[in-house]
Amino acid sequence: MNIQPKTVLVFCPNWVGDVVMATPVFACLRNSYPKARIVGVIRRYAHGVIEDSPWFDSIIDCDDKTLKGFRSLVKVIRSLKPDMAILMSNSFRCALISKLGNVKKIYGYKRNGRTFLLSDGPKPIPCENGILPVPMVSYYMELCSFLNLKVPDQTEPKLFFSSQIAQKGENLLKKYNINEDDMVIGLNPGAKFGSSKCWSPEKFAKLSELFEEKFECKILLFAGPGENSIAESIVKASKAGVINTGPDKIDLSLLKYIVKRCQLLVTNDTGPRHYAVAFDVPVVVVMGPTDPGYTDANLEKTIVLRKELDCSPCHKPKCPLDHHNCMEMIQPGEVFKESIELLGKFDLRG
């Protein structure tokens, strides 16, 4: 499509990991429309993910779940007079907001009953269970292909942070007595999605002991909002000198710098996993209720540990069987062994 819009509105995905996997699209749009004003619309809690990036001229925090917030967002969009909106969220709401915001052309996937609100867009690939799971990087890039934009051969996610964030991160690492030559391993035990994605604190605690004995490393424990009790349980159960970052309330912007400093990240299948990929940090993912097909891309430095059960993937925030077998069957020794092999491939103290 030979459209050269003056103002492009981009509705970002809602989940942190999905935002990271969408960054190749942001770059493609910026390269395709170098003279356009590109405005990102994103959930307030995920703002830090795209902060300091070169893709957007401005960013609007999306708060549309109340009538007041919905109306306010429509009003803001009308004032921008966008020529085009790219909907990376599959929600009906963002399509309706774009339509009420008088956006001239609206492109997104034709699903969730919103086709009549769109100017055009691709259709997801159907399968017998609904929609075929495909890597989200490819899923998002299909929007660029549909618009006949020049899609790059390489679609690795990228993230950016400012010099101010870097200095703030350095100060925090000094507070933790982490020196430049120290090996740092990050542990990410939470998941905003729900408890079904969470490996047990006891297993993270045991893993931290194995790492410390092997490497004499510094172990950083990440804890997001509402995850302090998980972090405290790990620190209490572990004999290792785990550094709990929870009290410092590391936001998603600062977390970029801290993850980049790690030589390895061990995490549940959640947002920080994709931070590691974006910064080329080896990462071991303990996966349970989610389908690995959605993240089956850019795995050169990623190990995914998962047990195939009859009930998985269920994609439920809470285990309906109350025993989390898909997660609990994965043992610390197995994660440790895979971590050592992964680090060894890249000569990182393996």
Phi and psi in degrees as a GROMACS rama.xvg file:
@    title "Ramachandran Plot"
@    xaxis  label "Phi"
@    yaxis  label "Psi"
@TYPE xy
-86.4803  61.8156  ASN-2
-104.809  128.473  ILE-3
-117.562  82.535  GLN-4
-70.7328  152.834  PRO-5
-86.2551  -36.8599  LYS-6
-132.726  125.262  THR-7
-117.897  128.396  VAL-8
-101.569  130.229  LEU-9
-121.274  110.893  VAL-10
-82.5754  109.523  PHE-11
-74.689  158.158  CYS-12
-60.8707  166.635  PRO-13
-89.0576  -36.4281  ASN-14
-85.4731  145.483  TRP-15
-56.9965  -49.4555  VAL-16
-60.7689  -38.288  GLY-17
-66.1974  -36.1702  ASP-18
-61.2788  -44.147  VAL-19
-62.5502  -43.0954  VAL-20
-69.5056  -15.2466  MET-21
-88.7811  -7.59405  ALA-22
-61.4025  -30.6828  THR-23
-61.2102  -30.8553  PRO-24
-68.8739  -42.3035  VAL-25
-58.1015  -43.4153  PHE-26
-65.3926  -40.185  ALA-27
-63.5533  -42.439  CYS-28
-64.3558  -41.8217  LEU-29
-63.24  -41.6928  ARG-30
-70.5697  -32.846  ASN-31
-78.4897  -30.8606  SER-32
-124.71  66.0239  TYR-33
-63.4198  -25.595  PRO-34
-96.8793  -5.88409  LYS-35
-79.3483  153.883  ALA-36
-86.831  116.679  ARG-37
-107.783  123.05  ILE-38
-116.024  122.171  VAL-39
-89.8424  138.827  GLY-40
-116.556  119.652  VAL-41
-146.96  151.773  ILE-42
-58.9191  142.892  ARG-43
-56.5549  -40.9422  ARG-44
-67.5242  -20.7809  TYR-45
-100.779  3.98313  ALA-46
-54.1264  -40.9277  HIS-47
-63.7308  -20.8072  GLY-48
-64.2478  -43.3089  VAL-49
-100.268  0.628495  ILE-50
-59.4951  142.668  GLU-51
69.687  13.3386  ASP-52
-85.3216  161.53  SER-53
-90.1207  5.73577  PRO-54
-86.6107  -33.8158  TRP-55
-111.435  140.323  PHE-56
-80.5459  -27.5668  ASP-57
-158.232  160.937  SER-58
-130.114  132.711  ILE-59
-109.43  128.235  ILE-60
-75.5896  125.675  ASP-61
-88.9612  115.467  CYS-62
-132.961  78.6177  ASP-63
-113.539  12.114  ASP-64
-87.9277  -6.59692  LYS-65
-111.77  157.08  THR-66
-61.1224  -39.1591  LEU-67
-63.3338  -45.7399  LYS-68
-66.1873  -38.2513  GLY-69
-60.691  -50.1221  PHE-70
-63.7291  -39.7168  ARG-71
-62.9002  -42.5046  SER-72
-66.1196  -41.4493  LEU-73
-59.1456  -42.4903  VAL-74
-63.5074  -43.3262  LYS-75
-62.6288  -43.8229  VAL-76
-64.784  -40.6551  ILE-77
-59.0349  -37.9837  ARG-78
-67.8274  -24.6391  SER-79
-80.6734  -22.2223  LEU-80
51.3239  57.8753  LYS-81
-68.0515  142.189  PRO-82
-81.8736  -26.9043  ASP-83
-150.76  144.596  MET-84
-125.738  133.479  ALA-85
-108.842  117.035  ILE-86
-98.801  104.199  LEU-87
-90.5749  -16.3403  MET-88
-82.8411  145.026  SER-89
-88.8467  6.67854  ASN-90
-73.4048  149.995  SER-91
-67.1976  -35.3623  PHE-92
-61.4709  -42.9072  ARG-93
-68.3849  -30.3783  CYS-94
-69.1703  -40.5101  ALA-95
-66.5284  -41.6677  LEU-96
-60.9917  -42.941  ILE-97
-62.6755  -40.9663  SER-98
-66.0462  -46.5428  LYS-99
-68.7222  -23.9851  LEU-100
-82.2567  6.3497  GLY-101
63.0054  32.6176  ASN-102
-68.9968  133.053  VAL-103
-69.137  -44.8628  LYS-104
-129.024  128.891  LYS-105
-122.881  121.434  ILE-106
-122.21  134.425  TYR-107
-173.735  174.832  GLY-108
-67.0323  139.099  TYR-109
-82.9513  90.6975  LYS-110
-159.282  170.181  ARG-111
59.4943  33.4436  ASN-112
69.7421  19.8467  GLY-113
-110.177  5.63058  ARG-114
-54.3366  -38.8254  THR-115
-67.1634  -16.4169  PHE-116
-89.0248  -13.5225  LEU-117
-93.1547  151.05  LEU-118
-75.6229  -36.4873  SER-119
-178.606  176.817  ASP-120
160.352  163.973  GLY-121
-74.9323  164.475  PRO-122
-106.24  140.145  LYS-123
-66.506  158.296  PRO-124
-80.0944  120.322  ILE-125
-78.0734  156.639  PRO-126
-146.886  177.385  CYS-127
-64.4689  -24.2902  GLU-128
-98.5939  8.83366  ASN-129
130.248  -103.756  GLY-130
-117.081  133.898  ILE-131
-65.3394  126.792  LEU-132
-67.9436  122.871  PRO-133
-128.954  156.509  VAL-134
-55.2442  133.596  PRO-135
-63.5973  -30.0548  MET-136
-58.8465  -46.0915  VAL-137
-68.8282  -40.0315  SER-138
-57.9689  -46.4479  TYR-139
-70.1368  -40.4648  TYR-140
-64.5421  -23.2015  MET-141
-61.0542  -27.7331  GLU-142
-63.69  -39.0155  LEU-143
-68.7623  -41.6878  CYS-144
-62.0957  -40.0189  SER-145
-61.5094  -34.152  PHE-146
-85.4386  6.85718  LEU-147
60.2649  33.3128  ASN-148
-83.7434  158.924  LEU-149
-78.6979  105.538  LYS-150
-87.6822  126.925  VAL-151
-67.9156  154.919  PRO-152
-67.2366  -37.4742  ASP-153
-100.739  129.182  GLN-154
-127.219  51.2156  THR-155
-78.0813  141.601  GLU-156
-68.5368  149.874  PRO-157
-134.106  147.399  LYS-158
-133.984  159.414  LEU-159
-136.492  153.565  PHE-160
-143.972  156.092  PHE-161
-83.1683  168.107  SER-162
-64.8063  -30.4522  SER-163
-66.0561  -41.4355  GLN-164
-66.0926  -39.9759  ILE-165
-60.2753  -42.2884  ALA-166
-66.7751  -39.996  GLN-167
-63.1347  -40.0947  LYS-168
-65.3753  -41.7758  GLY-169
-61.6239  -41.5375  GLU-170
-62.4428  -38.3727  ASN-171
-69.0538  -40.9226  LEU-172
-64.0729  -37.2617  LEU-173
-63.5445  -39.7851  LYS-174
-59.1217  -35.7469  LYS-175
-84.7525  4.6683  TYR-176
60.0605  37.956  ASN-177
-98.1524  118.329  ILE-178
-94.7087  169.667  ASN-179
-60.6658  -33.7856  GLU-180
-94.8412  4.96717  ASP-181
-75.7143  140.93  ASP-182
-80.6423  133.179  MET-183
-122.418  126.931  VAL-184
-117.166  128.177  ILE-185
-98.5076  141.088  GLY-186
-120.385  129.384  LEU-187
-123.279  95.3113  ASN-188
-92.7049  -3.49956  PRO-189
-98.8399  -178.65  GLY-190
-167.911  117.058  ALA-191
-61.9154  -28.0915  LYS-192
-58.1736  -43.934  PHE-193
155.706  171.675  GLY-194
-66.9487  -22.0134  SER-195
-63.3786  -23.6439  SER-196
-86.4577  -4.79145  LYS-197
-95.16  122.721  CYS-198
-70.9603  150.337  TRP-199
-69.5026  147.037  SER-200
-56.5978  -36.7618  PRO-201
-62.1342  -36.4089  GLU-202
-73.314  -38.6879  LYS-203
-63.1999  -37.9885  PHE-204
-63.1297  -46.0254  ALA-205
-64.3606  -40.8535  LYS-206
-61.3056  -40.6409  LEU-207
-62.3995  -35.134  SER-208
-66.3377  -41.1651  GLU-209
-63.1227  -42.431  LEU-210
-64.6623  -45.2611  PHE-211
-64.975  -40.059  GLU-212
-64.9341  -37.1735  GLU-213
-76.916  -43.2361  LYS-214
-113.136  -14.751  PHE-215
52.4569  44.0332  GLU-216
-94.7174  172.721  CYS-217
-95.746  132.854  LYS-218
-114.716  115.969  ILE-219
-98.8276  127.181  LEU-220
-105.547  117.091  LEU-221
-91.2286  137.287  PHE-222
-139.687  117.354  ALA-223
-85.6374  -175.623  GLY-224
-56.3205  129.721  PRO-225
81.3374  5.2297  GLY-226
-110.667  11.6589  GLU-227
-61.9468  -37.61  ASN-228
-66.869  -35.9363  SER-229
-63.423  -47.5961  ILE-230
-62.0426  -44.0327  ALA-231
-63.2088  -36.1369  GLU-232
-64.682  -38.3473  SER-233
-67.4839  -46.7067  ILE-234
-60.3579  -41.5346  VAL-235
-67.626  -36.7486  LYS-236
-83.9937  -17.0887  ALA-237
-97.0853  143.131  SER-238
-87.8348  -7.07772  LYS-239
-80.4832  160.688  ALA-240
-84.6126  66.8043  GLY-241
-71.8768  132.973  VAL-242
-96.0809  110.947  ILE-243
-85.2545  112.327  ASN-244
-84.229  -3.66395  THR-245
-52.4214  -47.8283  GLY-246
-60.1856  -22.3165  PRO-247
-85.5002  -3.97707  ASP-248
49.5565  57.7661  LYS-249
-67.7034  119.18  ILE-250
-84.3589  176.968  ASP-251
-68.0827  -22.576  LEU-252
-75.3817  -49.2577  SER-253
-67.7886  -31.842  LEU-254
-59.1871  -29.9591  LEU-255
-57.7621  -46.9975  LYS-256
-66.417  -41.1105  TYR-257
-67.4019  -42.3695  ILE-258
-64.2406  -39.4741  VAL-259
-60.909  -29.4627  LYS-260
-74.9501  -18.1945  ARG-261
-74.8535  146.397  CYS-262
-87.2197  -16.9677  GLN-263
-158.48  143.466  LEU-264
-125.215  131.17  LEU-265
-113.493  125.228  VAL-266
-148.904  157.271  THR-267
-70.3576  172.564  ASN-268
-77.8966  82.1823  ASP-269
-148.357  179.825  THR-270
-45.7614  -51.1336  GLY-271
-57.989  -23.3827  PRO-272
-55.5191  -41.1216  ARG-273
-78.6948  -25.8083  HIS-274
-58.5435  -45.3465  TYR-275
-60.5628  -43.9764  ALA-276
-61.3203  -43.0999  VAL-277
-62.7794  -29.7461  ALA-278
-104.793  13.4368  PHE-279
62.1024  35.6131  ASP-280
-98.433  128.172  VAL-281
-55.991  139.308  PRO-282
-142.493  135.01  VAL-283
-110.428  125.082  VAL-284
-110.574  124.519  VAL-285
-92.3384  110.188  VAL-286
-116.901  139.386  MET-287
-127.77  -81.3357  GLY-288
-83.3121  -1.90288  PRO-289
-104.725  152.995  THR-290
-79.4572  122.501  ASP-291
-65.6971  -13.3812  PRO-292
-61.9703  -28.2069  GLY-293
-72.255  -20.948  TYR-294
-122.667  22.6286  THR-295
-83.4655  64.406  ASP-296
-158.587  150.847  ALA-297
54.9296  48.5223  ASN-298
-102.809  19.3432  LEU-299
-57.3488  -34.8309  GLU-300
-119.139  30.3136  LYS-301
-123.617  134.527  THR-302
-114.285  127  ILE-303
-109.519  119.594  VAL-304
-103.206  122.373  LEU-305
-152.466  142.022  ARG-306
-106.323  126.935  LYS-307
-82.7103  116.055  GLU-308
-122.708  162.343  LEU-309
-61.4465  -29.3909  ASP-310
-91.6347  -0.767454  CYS-311
-116.245  153.205  SER-312
-81.6207  135.001  PRO-313
-99.0296  -22.9012  CYS-314
57.1751  33.5493  HIS-315
-103.881  136.55  LYS-316
-61.3326  -31.2441  PRO-317
-124.741  135.551  LYS-318
-59.3039  120.836  CYS-319
-70.8675  -15.5831  PRO-320
-100.09  -4.87286  LEU-321
61.1917  23.4174  ASP-322
-132.385  -3.40388  HIS-323
50.8234  37.2701  HIS-324
-56.911  -35.2111  ASN-325
-62.1166  -26.9017  CYS-326
-95.4781  -42.3154  MET-327
-70.9489  -20.7363  GLU-328
-71.3883  -17.907  MET-329
-84.291  121.224  ILE-330
-101.869  152.82  GLN-331
-54.3192  -39.8077  PRO-332
-61.4332  -36.6886  GLY-333
-67.6318  -43.2875  GLU-334
-65.0603  -41.3185  VAL-335
-61.4105  -46.5284  PHE-336
-60.3793  -46.32  LYS-337
-66.0263  -35.3312  GLU-338
-64.1846  -43.4406  SER-339
-62.4837  -43.413  ILE-340
-65.9574  -39.4697  GLU-341
-65.2413  -45.9447  LEU-342
-63.2527  -36.9017  LEU-343
-63.7004  -31.3391  GLY-344
-64.5946  -26.4474  LYS-345
-115.575  17.2251  PHE-346
55.8512  39.8144  ASP-347
-107.784  65.5283  LEU-348
65.476  24.5338  ARG-349
